[in-house]
């Protein structure tokens, strides 16, 4: 840069008052050159910065048509490619899926062809690898040109051609940046604009590499060599380069943290340093999150992805919500992102989640509205009928909250796109939905947020006039993501007080003294040259006209990097690479350039990669930039480390955790396996008559006392959500409730007529009831699609047919007496056990009167019959419902013990294939059952809620994520179950002895 600034100073002195135009690739480059000039005491009187495009725009300022932006061009391409394919106008590209990504790539290809001076009538078909491809490219180019005409707009190629006709030379002094990036039409325009004499700014010479072919205007004017001009010509180097230092790291995060550590240790101010990367998408993400976490001010030359910002997250979350058919889970994720501004009287996020789950909505706008209205009606009725003032007030508040939610969702769903019967939707409606949510609720808390909101809304406004077209829902979502979530915002020049981060390609113009080049591994630099399948290099070579060849990309990138080094020889340069790719789970080696840096820095010009690995320090173990780094070193240390007592006193939770681990290793039954040291008798329904227990809870104790402890003693709630699944409609509970209702209504209908079930006589009746209930259910819980509704309806109809056939076969065995017989909180059944009385609640599906006047309990099971057998009455306490309901109904009806002769589990569904499992309720069954109940309650009495002895019980447990049973050896569980002091475990093992 010394030679460049010196030369520019001379030009400014020679042409002090004359207008001087500095032509650069970007305004940022020109700005940095002027900063250098001012820093060296130079004067820039009447010196103006211009890009080639800006000069062309000035030349045709009076043009009649607007210049399209990339968003418009990409959208035009998407539309025309779909049109051409649908009209079978394509041959080579006919079988290619038209995606937004493909459309963008094709637009860029067409843009390159047009900037190379080609039009549909001048593009040679023979220059392509096949006549079909050539014909397709001509057709695409022609259709694109027609769209420009139809919409009365021009693109960059039209702009330069218009400017070429209107360009006129002036008396200004033109100064060109070396290595200008110019297309064929740009160069043609610039040649017409420039006078015969112009000035080119010099750059430090680069040795040891052949410069890619350039034209006169885009060539490099070389100044003298610097110590870093010899990176690829080390034999001619004069000695060690002391301004160069190197390190390696295990990960990208560690690499960036080391940079921050160096800045801190050396006392470098942020605005003296700049970080250059070789792979933006990876390093920008890591640096952004580090800067947010550590409050480091950073500016990004290429900006940050819009998805990092609140408006970007709102857009991404809204797309996901629409994509998942407005599922509650997707909406709650969006809500938790804290990206929406809501009214002051809005429920809290936690309250929203609770209310929506309680409403059992699941997905679909119709379900939101219908089920929220149902909740409003229910809470309004409860508020009116509730005698207790406190509970009445609670229901009034609940009603207000549901009313607020209904109003909010009703207003939002008015703007949400509607999928048509043919599976398509209007793309403009998707854009309008995003615009509404972003405008009405988009939250802005930073400059990046504001920039993102403006950029997204601007992008929508650009595309919206041309988006009135039908797309499939999946195409629409992909296009939204491509159009709105690929934006970068916050692009910035280096600012005072900020660390700057940008690509190395902008490196040699930035005026800072401490430079860090990261990502110099062989994977990221110089990278691989991949062919562009839309326009192959062989086609580019034939077409010519300065079309860039993909195979030369690595050569161009290498030159830019070497030019950056050569121009930065007077500054402090630190280069690095990370040794491991987390995404690919493999080691990475340094690039050849990194080795060359080591050779120059060390003076050992014959060093190889083995020497490099030995000599360049791996710094991960020494980085401590934030608190997490200190803990990471402790956790990752190869040897066991004992934490200091003072530290443990500060982190009491860690000390408690270490103590818990030690206790779990002992053979004793401890509080970490479910032992409660305090008095638990109040949880025992034999001691506390206010407790009413159910069959489900008793079976839970028998299956796993620890799970019962978590659910009923600690009251840990499992979040039950209706998840959106396009292949499912009814969850098991809803399906079970539906079948129970159908069976009850059917039996009551035929009983009113004095008839017994007959398949031939009553099949139409049960089907009528089934169809009616299914239609009612569809109104409340709309299915995801008709195919799923038909499949599940067919299964329910099949279950009803099975039910009717089996009931006909057994109709002479008894007569239904009670349906959905309930005994509950207000009127529980009392059961006498050997050690006390307990209150029981439950609902018995059906009670039949047998010919001898005794009773038969029938329980409908609408799932699989797995786990039920004829012989195993109690299955180690896991199946108690038949006994408990027997004892309960005898007590509740006030009849003598023994009136219930048997209980039956009936499986009328497809999974249950009509099986029936009968349990004779004789004296032995009753005696054994009461003993089981006593033993189960003894577990509660002593507070010994041990983990199950059978890991099969864990398979469908809701508490697997917080239970640590899987961390114990099988032998250790058995040892703890032998603890002689645990009376509750003895009772548990006693229950297990029953089949």
N, C-alpha and C positions, 0 to 999 in steps of 0.2 A: 504493500500500500504506500510505502514511502515514495517510490518512483511515480506512482499514479498521482498522489497529492502534489508532489513537486511539479509535475508536468501541468496539472490543472492550475496551480498557482501562477505559473508562467503565462498560461493562456488568459487567465483573468486579469493579469497585469497588462498584458499586451492589448487586450480588447476590453479595457476597463469599463467603459460606458456602453459599449455596443451590446445588443441583445445576444445572449449566448444560450443555446438550447442543448441541454444534456439529454441524450436519448439512451434510455435504459430499459431493461426487461420489466422492472417493477418500480413503483414509486418509492418503495422502501429502500431499494438499492441506491437510488438517487439521493434520498434523504440522508443515508449513512455516509455517502461520499461527501456531502456538504457538511456533515458533522465533523468528519475528519479534517476537512479544509478549515473550518472555523477553529478546530482544536489546535491546528498548527499555525494559527494567526493569519490565515488567508482571507481574502475578501471575495464575496460572491455577488457583486453588484450586477443586477440585471441578468442573473443566471437562472434559467427556468428548467425544471425537470419535466420531461415528457416521455411517455411510452409511444411506441409506433401506433398502437390503436388510438391513443388520445390524439395524435397528430392527424390520423385519418378522420376521426370524428369532427375535429375542428375544420378540416377541409370541406366536409359536406354538412356543415351545421344547418344549412337550409333544406336538408333532404325532406322528402314528403312522407317517408315511411320510417317506422321505428325499427331498431335492430333487436332481433330476438335474443333472449337469454338462454342459457343451457337448459334450464328447466322447461322452457317452451319447446325447444328443439327436441329434447328427449321425449316429451309428450307427443309431439307431432309424429316422431318416429314410431312410437308405440302404436298410435292409431293407424298409421299407414301400413305398418307391417301386418297388423291384424286384418286390415281391409284386403291387402294383397293376398294373404293366405286364404281368407274366407272366399275370395273370388277366384281361387286357384291360379293366380297370376304368377306365382313363384314356382320354380322347379328345383333349383339347388337347395334353397332354404325352406322348402315346403314342409318337411318333416321336423323342422326345428321348433321347439316350444318358444312361443313369443313371451318372454318374461320382461319385466321392467329393466333388469340388469342387461339383458341382450339388447334391448332398445337403446339404452344409454350407450353401450359399446358401438352399436351400429350408427348412432348419431355422431359419435366421435369420429368414426371412420369416414362417414359422408362429409363431415366438417373438414377433415384432413384432405380428402380428395378435392373438395371445392377450393380450399386454400392453396392447393397445388395447381389451381387454374382449370380444373376439369369441370365440365358440365355433362348432362346426360347425352347430349349429341356429340360430344368430343371424347368421351371415355372409350378407349379401345377395348372391345369385347375380347379380342385375341390375346390381350396381355394377362388374362386370368387363367388359372390352372384348368378351367373347363369352360366351354361355351355356355353351359347352363349357368355357372356362377357369374360369368361376365354379363349375360342377359339379365340375370336377377339384379346385379348391382346397377346396371343402366336403368332398369325399371324402378328400383328404389330411389335412385337419384332423380329420375324424372318426376316421380310422385312427390318427392320432397320439394322439388322446385315448384310444382303445382300448388302445394299447400302454402308455400311462401306467397305465391301470387293470390291465392284465394283469401288469405288473411291479411293481404296488403302489408307484409313485413319483409325485411331483408335480414340476411345473416352477415357474418364477418366477411365472407368472400365477396358478397355484393358491396359491402362497405368499402373495401380496399379498391375494388374496380371503379366505384363511383369517385373515390378520392383520387385515384390515378388520373382520371379525366379532368379533375379540377385542381390538381396540385400545381403550385407555381413556386418557383424559387424566390427566396427573399435575401436580404442582406445580412441575415443573422449568421452568427458563427455556430456551426453544428459540431457538437462533441459527442462521440459515440463510445459507449461502453464496449470493451473488448468482449468477444464471444457472445455477441447478441444472438438471441434465439429468434430466427426469422423463417417464416414459411415462404413459398415461392411468390405469392401475391404481395406479402408484406415487403419482401426485398424489392420487388418490381416497383411498388409504390415509393419506397424509400429512395431508390435510385432516381426516380423522377423528381423527388422533392429536394434531394441534397444538391448543393453546388459541386463543382468539380473538385474544389478543395474542401476537405473537412478534417477534423482532428479525431484521432482515436487514442483513448487513454491506455497507457501501458500496464501490463501485469508482470509480476516476477516470472522469470523463465523457468520452465519445467524440463528437466532432462530425463532421458531414459525411457521415453514413451513417445510413440507416434501420435501426433494430434489428429483426431478425426477430421475428415475432409470438411472444409468450410469455404464459403465464398468470401470475396473481398470485404463485404460489409459485416459479415459475421465472424471474421477471422480474429486472431489475437495478435496484438502488438506486444512483443516481449521487451521487458526491461532487463536489467542485469540479474545475475543469479544471486540467490540467497543461500545460507547454509542448508535450508530444507528443500532446495531445488534438486538435491541429489538423492532423494528417497529411493528412486528407482535407478540410481547410478552411483551407488555407494563407493565404488572404486575410485571415483574422482573427488570424493568428499575430502575436505581438508582436515577433518578431525571430529571429535565428539561434539554433539549438539547438547549443550547443558540446559537449554530452555525446554527440553522435552523430558517428560516423565511418563511412566507406564504402571498400570496395575491391572489385575484381573479380579473378578468376583464370581460368586456362584450363581447369582440371580440378577435380574434386571433391577429389582428393588435394592439389593445390596450394592449394586454398581452406582445407582443414583445416591444412595445414602452415603457412600464413600465420597462422592463429589461434594455433598453438603458438609461432610466432616472436614474435608480439606479446606473448604471455604471458611469454615468456623475456626479451624486450627491456625490458619495463616492470616486470619484477620482481614480477609478479603471482603469488601462491601459487595452487596448484591449487584449493584450497577457497574461493577468492574468485571463481572463474570458472565459468561454465556456458555450454554450447553448445546452442543451440536449432536444430532442423532443420525443414524443411518436408516432406522426403521421407525417412522413417526407414529404409526398406529399403536405400537407396543409401548414405546417409551413415553409418549404423551399421556397415555392412560395412567401409567405408574406414577409419573411425576405430578400429574394433576391431583391424584389422591393423596400423595405425600404432602403436597403443598397445602391442601385443605386440612389435613390432619395435624400438620406441624405449623400451620399459619405462616408459611413462607411465601412472600409475594413473588409471583412468577408471571411473566408475559410469554405468550406462545406465538411464534411467527406464523405458524400454520393454523392457529386457533385450536379450539378443542371440539370434539364431537358434540353435537347438540344434545345427544342422549345423556350427557353429564349434567345438564341443567334441569331445573324444575319444569320449565315448559316442555323440554324434550322428553322428560320422564312422563309428563302428563299425556303427551301425544302417544308415546310407546305404550303406556298403560291403557289408554283409550282404545288403541288398535287391538291390543290383547283382549280387552273386555268385549269388543265387538266380535272378534274372531272366535271367542269362546261362547258365543251366543248370549252375551251379557251375564255370564256366570257370577254368582256372588263372590266366589273365591278371587276371581280376577278383579272385581270391583274393590274388594277389601284390600288387596295388594296395592291397588292404585291409591286408595284412601290412606294407607299407612305410609306412602311415599311423602306425604305432607306437601303435595304440589298444588292443592286447591285452596282458594280463598272461599270460605263459606260464611253465611250470615251468622251474626253473634248468637242467635237463639238455636243454632244447629246443635244436635247432640254431639257428644264427644266421639272420637274415632272408636274407642272401646265400646261405647254405647251403640253406635251404628252397627258394629259387628254383632253385638248381642241381640239387637232387635231384628236384624235381617236373618240371623240364624234361627231365632225363635219363630220367625214367620215361615221358615221352611221353604223359602222361595226357590233357591237353586239356580235358575236361569230363566231367560225369555222375558221380554217386556210385559207380555200379557200376564205371566205368573206374578211379576212384581205388583202390578196394579190390582189383580184379583185377590192376591193373598194379603196385601197391605190393607185393602178395603175390608177383608174378612177380619183382620186383627182389630181394625178400628171399630167395627160393629161389635165384636166380642168384648173388647175392653170397655166400650160405652155401656153395654148391657151389664157387665160386672160392676162398673162404677155405680150404676143406678140401684142394682139389687143388693149390693154389699151393705150390711148393717154396720160393720165396724168402720168408724170414720177414717181411721188411719189407712186401712186397706182400700177404702173407697177413694181416698186422695191419691193413693198409689196408682190405682187403675185410671184415674183421671189424667195423671201425669203421663202414664203409658199411652193413653189415647191421644194426648197432645203430641207426643213424640212420633207415633205412627202417622198421625195426620200430617205432620211436618214432612216426614219421609215420602209420603204419598204425593204431596204437592211438589216436592223437589224432583222425584223421579218422573212424575207426569210431565213436568216442564222440560226435563232433559230428553225424555224419549220422543218428544215432538220433533226433535232435531236429529234423532238417530236414523240412519238409513234403513230402509225396508227391503228385504229380499223378496223379489218377485216369484210367482209360481214356477217360472222356468229356471230359478236358481240364480238369476242375475240381479244386479242392483246398479243404480246410477252412480258413477264415480264422483260426480259433482256433489251428490248428497253426502258422500263420505267426507269430502273436503269441507262441506258446510258444517257437518257435525263437529269436526275437529276445530274449525274456526269458532263455532259457538262456545264450546267448552273452554278453549284457550282465551277467548275474549272475555267471557263471563266469569270464569273461575280461575284462570291461570295465575299462579302465585309467582311474584318476582321479589327476590331478596338480595340480588347482586347485579353487578354490571353484566356478567355473563348471562344471567337469567333474562335481563331486559333485551340484550342483543339477540338471544335465542327466540324470545317471543316475537320480536319484530321480524326476524329473519323467516320464521315459520309462516307468520301471517303474510309476509310479502311473497313468499313462495306460493302460498295458496292463491293469492290474488293474481299472480302471474299465470297459473295453470287454469284457474277456474273458468275463464271465458271459453276454453277449448275442451272442457271436461264433461260435456253433456252427452255421455255415451254409456252404454251398458257394458258391464264387466261381470264376470263371475265373482262371487264373494272372495274366493281365494286369490284371484288376480287383483282384485281391488285392494286387499290387505297388503299384498306384496308391493303393489304400486305406491300405496301410501308410505310404506317403509322406505322405499327407494327415493320417493320425492321429498319426504319430510325429515327422515332420520339420517340421511347421509350428509346433511349440512354441517359445516364447521363454522363456529362463531368465535368472535373475540380475537380474530387475527390482529396481531399488534407488532409494531416496531419495538425495539428495546426502549424501555422507559426508565427514567431516573428512579432509583430506589427499588428496582425490581431485578431479580435474576431473569435472564432471558433464555428461551429454549427454541431452537429452530433447526432446520435441516442444514447439513454441511454445505449444500449447494448455494446457500446464501452467505457462506462463511467469510469469504475474503473481503467483504465490504463492511463488516460490523466493527465498530470502533470501540473495542474493549480489550483489556490487557490480559485477562486470564481466560483461556479457552479450554473447554473440556470436550473431547470427542469420544462419544460412547457408542457401543455396539459394533466394535471392529472385529467381529468374528466372521468366519468364512461362510456362514449361512446368510448373514445380513449384508455383507459387503465383499465384493461389489455386487453380489447376487447373481442370479441366473437369468440369462437372456431367453425369454420364452416367446415363441411365435404368436402373432396375433392371427387367430384362425379366420377372422373376417377379411384380413388383408395381409397375406403372407409376404415374407421378405422377397421371394422370387417375383411376386407381382409388383411390389413396391419398386424393385430395381428396374423392371421393365417400364413402369409408368414414369419413374424419375421425378423431375420437378421438385426436388428437395424433400420428398417423402422420407421421413426418418426410418431407418432400418432397425428392427428390434434386435438383431444380432450385434449391433454396434452400441446398444444401450450400456452394457458393462464398460466398454471402452470410454464412452462419454462420461459415465459416472466416475470412473477411475481418474480421468483427466481432471474433472472438477475437484475431486478430493486432493489430488496432488497440487493443483493450482492453489487451493485453499491453504495447504501446508506451506508452500513456497512463499505465499503472500503474508504468512503469519509468523515468519521466522524470528521477528523481534519480540514476540509475545511469549507468555508462559503457556505452554501447551501440555495438557495431560490427556493421554489416550488410554482407552480401556475396552474390555469385552467381558461378557459373562460366559461362564463355562458350561452352563446347563440350561436346556430348554425344558421348562416345566410342562408346556403344552404337549411336546413330543416325547417327554420322559427319556431324554438322551443327552449325552455329553456333547459339547460343541468345542471345536478347535478354533484358535485365532486365525485371522485372515493373514495373507501374505504381507499386506501392508503393515500390519501390527509387527510382524517379524522385522520388516525393513526399518520401522521406527526404533525397535530395540537395537538393531545394528548401528544406526546412526547415534543413538543416545549413549550406547555403551562403548562405541569405537571398535567393537568386535564385528567386522564386516563379513566374517565367515560363519557366524553363529547360525545354528539350525533350530528347529522347533523343540528339540529335546533340551537344548541350552535355554531356550526361552521359558519352557515350563519350570525349569529349576530356578531361574534367576528372577523372573517377574513375580512379585509377591501376590499371593491370594489373600485378600484382606477381610474376608467375611467374619473371622473370629474376633476382629478388633473393633468392629463398628458398634458404636453405642450412640445413636442419634436421638432415639426416643426410648421410653421406658420398656416398650415391648422387646427391643433389641437385647436388653440386659436379661430379661426372662428367657428369650429364645436361646441365648448362649448357655444358660443353666440347663434348659430342657434338652438341648442338642449335645451337651457335653458327653463324651464317651464314658467317663467315670461317674459313679454315683456321687452326688454332692450333698453335703449336709448344710442346710440353710442356718444362718446365724440366728440365735435365740431372740435378739433384739428385732431382727427383721420379721420373725414369725409372730412376735408380739404385736407388730404393726399390722401384719396380714393375718388376723386371727382365723379367717376362713380357711387359709392354707394349712394352718396348724391343726384345725379341726379335721380337715380332710386327711391329713397324714395320720392323725390318731384313729380315724375311722378305718383307714386301710389296715392299720395294725390289728384292730379289733376283728376285722373280717377274716384275718388269717388264723385266728384262734379257733379251737374246737368248740368253744362255748356258743350258745345261742344268745346273741346280743341285740341291742337296740337297733343295730344296722341291718338286722334280718327280720325286724318286725316285733321285737319285744318292747312292751310298754312298761316302764318302771312304776308309773303312777297308778292310782286306783281306776279301774275300767268297769267297775260293776254297773255304773249308770248306763253303760252301753248294752247291758244284758237285759233283754225284754222280760226275763223272769224276775229281775230285781226292780225294773223300772216299767210300770204299767203304761206310762205315756208313750212307750215305743211300740209301734205296730210293725211287724216284720212280714216279709213276703217270701214266697217260694224262691223267687229269683235271687234274693239276698242270701238265703240259707244255702242254696246251691253254689253261690259264689264263694261262701266261706269254705264249703267242702272242696271246691275245685282248687282254690288258692286263697288261704286266709290273708296273705299279704296284699293281694289285689283288693279284697274286701276292705282291708285297713286303709288303703290309699283312697278308695272311693267313698267309704261311709264314715270313717273315723277322721281322716284328714280332709275329707270332702273335696278331693281333687276332681275337677270336672273334665270329662273328655269332650272336646269340641266336636259336635256332630254337625256335619255339613252335607247338604244335598249338592253333590258335585255334578258338573255338566259333563255328560258323556254322550256324544252323538249316537252311540250304539245302545244306549239304555234309557229307559223312561222311568219305571217305578222302582223305588228302592224296596228291599225286602219287607220293611215295616209297613209301608203303604200297601204293598201287594197283599200282605197278610191281613191287614185291616179290611181291605176291599173284599177278599174272599169270605172273611167272617161275616161281614154285613150281608153279602149275597146269600150265604147259607141260612142266616137267621131270618131274613125277609122271606126266602123261599119256604122255609118250614112253617112260619107263621101263616103264610098265604094258604098252603094246602091244609093246615090244621083248621083254619077257619071254615073250610069246606068239608071237614071231617074225612079227609083222605090221607092215605098212606103213600109214601113216595113210590112212583112207578116211572121207569125210564120212558116207556112208550107214551104214557099219559102226560108226563110233566116236563119232558125235555124242552118243549117250546116255552113253558112258563119260566123255568130257571134261566133259559137263554134270554128271554125278554128282560128279566131282572138284571142279568149280567150286562146286556147291551145298554140298558138305561143307566146303570151305575158307571159304566165305562164312559159314556158320553158326559155324565155329570162331572166325572173326574177330569176329563179332558178340558173342561171349562176352567177348572181350578188349577190343574197341573198340565199345561199343554205339553205334548210329547215333542221331542226334538225334530222328528220327521215322521211321515206317514208310514214308512217302511217299518220303523221300530214299533210304532203304535200297533200296526197289524200283527207283527210277530208276538208281541207281549200279550195282546188281546187274545190271540189264538191260544196261547199257553193258559191263560186264565179260563177261557171257554173249555179247554180240554180238562182242566182241573174240576170245573163244575160238572162236566159230563161224568168224570170218574167218581166224583162225590155222589152223584145221583145213582149211578149203577150200584155202588157199594151200599148205599142207604137202602136201596130196594132189596138187596140180598139180606140185609139185617133188619128189615122193618118189622119182622114178627118177634124179634128178641126183646123189644121194649118200645115204650112210647115217650117221645120227647115231652118233658115237663117244664123245664126252665131253659131259657136262652140267655147267655151273657149274664149269668147270676153273679151279682157283685156283693162283696162284703169288704168294707174299707175303713177309712179313718173315722167316719161318724158312727158306723155300726160294724165294728170288727168282730170276727169270730174268735172265741176264746178256746184255747186248747190246753188240756191238762197234761203236763208231763210229770215224770216221777219226781223231778226236783222243783216244780213250780208251774205257774200258769203263764201262757204267752198270748198276746193279741196278734191276730193274723189278718192280712188283707189280701185281696186277689179278685180275679174275675174268672168264673168257670164258664167255658164256652157253651156247654150243654149238659143238662142233667136229665137222664131218661129214667122212667119208672119201669121196672121189670115186671113180668107177669105175677111174681110172688109178692109184689109190693115193695121190694127193695129198690135201691137206687144204683144207677150206673153213670159214672162221670165220663164224659167224652171231651178230650182236648184236641182241637184241630191244630195240626202242625203244618205250616205252609212252606217249609223248607225241605232239606234233605233228611232222610231217615238215618244218616250216618251217625254212629254212636249209640243207637238204640238196638237192643237185643231182647229176645224173648226171655232168656234165663236171668240176665243181670237186672234185678229189680231196682237197685239203688246206685249201682255203678260207683261204689266208693263214696256215696253221698252226693254225687253230681246230679242225680235224678230223684228229686224228692217231691215234685209237684203232685204226683198221683196220690201219695200218702197225705200230704198236707191238706190238699183239697178235700180228701175223704174225711179227715178229722174236722176240718173247718166247717163243711156244709152240715155235718151231723150236729155240730154245736150251734150253728147259726139257725138251723131249722128247729132246733130243740127236740130232735128225735134221739132215740136210744142209740148207743154205740153198736155198730154192726149193721146198721140199715144200708150203708153203702157196701155193696158186695164186690164191685170191681171198678177199676179206672182204666181208660183206654187212651193211648196216644194214636191219633188217626192222621195219616199222611195222604191227603187226596190229590196232591200235585204231581206234576210230571217227574220232579226229582224224587218224590216220596213213593211214586208208582202205586198208590192206594194201600200201602201197608198199614196194618193195625197191630199195636203191641198192647196186650191186656195185662193188667196187674191185679191179681186176686187180692182183695183186702181182708185176708184172714187174720187170725190172732197172732200168728208168727210174724206176718208182715207188719202189723201194727206195733207189736212189741219191739221188733228190730228198728222200725222207723222212729219210734219215740226215743229209743236209746241213741240213735244217730243224732236226733235233734238236740238231745241233752248234751251230747259230747261236743257238738258244734258250738253250742252256746257256752260251754265251759271254756272253749278257746277264747271267746269274747270276754268272759268273766275274768280270766287270768291275764288278758292282754298279750297272748302269745300268738301273734299273727305271722306264723312262719310261711316261708315260700313253699309252693307246691313241691311234692316229691317226684312229679312226673313232668318232664319238659314238654310233653304233648299238650299240656294245659296252657302253655305259653303261646301256642301257634296263633290263636285268634284273640289274644289278650290285648286290651286297649292301652295297657300301661307298660308295654315292653320298652318304650323309649325312656322311662324313668326307673324301671326296675333293674337291678344289677344281677339278677340270678344267672344270666349267661356268663358272667365273669367268674363264677365259682366252679370249681371242679365238682364232678358228680360225687366223688368220695367225700369232699368237704361238706356238701349238703347233708349227706347221710350221717356224718360225724356230729354235725350240729343238731340233727334230729334225735340223736341219742343222749342229748344233755339231760341228766337225771333231774335237774332242778326245774325243767320246763314241763309243768303239768299240762299246759294247753297243747303241747306237741304230742304228748301221750294220747290225749283225746283225739287229736287229728289222725294219728296213726291207727287208732281204734276205729274211726269212721272208715278209713281206707280198707279195713278188713272185711267190710260188707260188700258183696257183689251187687 
